[in-house]
Amino acid sequence: MTQKLHLVFGGELVDPQSTRFVDVSRIHIVGMFPNYAAAYDAWKKHAHHTVDDAHTRYFIAHLHRLRDEEQETGPTEEME
C-alpha cells in the first residue's frame, strides 16, 4: 500500500488573500504526517492558535500527489 504523506506548514503572508509568504526562511514547518487525518489535526491546532492574525495561515501539502506511482520516475525526481 502506498503511503500518503502530508506536510503541514505555515507562516506570515504578504496579503491574507494570497499564498505569498513575507519571508520564506521563517516558514514554520509543523511536520510530516502519514495520513490526512493526522495532518488535519496538526493543521487545526496551529491554525486555531493564529485565528486572530489574518496574515498568518497554515497549509496541508499532499506530498503523495507530487509523485506518480504508475511511472518509473516522478516529475520531482532528477533526470540523468
Secondary structure, 3 states (H helix, E strand, C coil): CCCCCEEEEEEEECCCCCCCECCHHHCEEEEEECCHHHHHHHHHHHHHHCCCCCCEEEEEEEHHHHCCCCCCCCCCCCCC
